[in-house]
Amino acid sequence: MVRKSFRITNEQGIHARPATTLVKVAMEYESEITLSALKKTVDFKSIMGVMSLGIYSGTTIEIKCDGKDEEAALEALSKQIVELSLGKEI
């Protein structure tokens, strides 16, 4: 299992458009991928789960990947978070 934490810096937090992009990236991998924020954990491959977290600016999130392609999955999701200017690794 691998994990990374990020502080969300985007003023709008993780809203519908970037959430959809991140879920699409997560779905490309076989590993189990979860997103944790605000004392809740959801399947990162579920748009409804991600949106239900209500992640706003200043929130700390944690991504966990567990499976045969866990390293690649975490790297791809981390890259997307930075490219979408959503947050910074902590």
N, C-alpha and C positions, 0 to 999 in steps of 0.2 A: 504494500500500500504506500502511495505517495500522496503528499498534500502540500498545498500552498495557501497562504493567506494574503488578502488584498484589502486595502482601504479604498472604498468607493469615493471618487473625487468629482465625478460628473454631477453637475447641479441637479439634473433630473433623475439621478440614481440609475438603476437598471430598469428602464421602461420597456414597452412592448417590442420595439424594433431591435435594439441590441439583445434583448432576451431571446428573441427568435433566432438571431444569428448564432448566439452561444449554444442554444439547444441543438441547432443543426450541426454545429461542430461536434458536440458531445455524441450525437447519434452516429457519427462516423466511426466510433470506436466500440469494441466489444466489452471493454472493462465496465465494471459498475462505477458510476460517477455520481457523487452526491455534492450538493451545495448546501452549506450551513450558514445561517445568518439569523440574528435576533432570536437565538435560542430554539431555532427550528431547523430541521434537515429535510431536504427534498431530493428526489431523483432529478439530476441535471438534464435528463433526456425528456422531461415533462414540462412543456411550456406553462401549463396551468400551475404546476408545482413551483416553478421559478417565479412566476408572477404573483403567486399567493404570498410570497415572502415580503413583498412591499419594500424592496431594498432602496433606500434613499441615500443621498450624499452624506458621507461621514460614517456609513455602516462598514463594519469589518465583516468580510465573508471568508469562508474557507472552502476550498475545493479538495475533495478526496477522490482518488482514482485507485481502483483495485482490480487487477486482471492482467492478462498477458501483454496488453499494449498500454499499460498504465502510464509509463513515462512519456510516450508520444502523445497520449490524450491530454495529460497535464500541460505539456509544452504547448500544444495547439490552443488550448483554452487560455493559457496565460498570455500567449501572443495576441489572441483576439481581444482580451480585456485591455491590453495596452494599446493596440491599434485602434480600437473603438474609443479610446480616451475615457474609459470608464473608471479606472483606478490605478493604483500603484501597489506593487508587491511590498509586503511588510515582513 
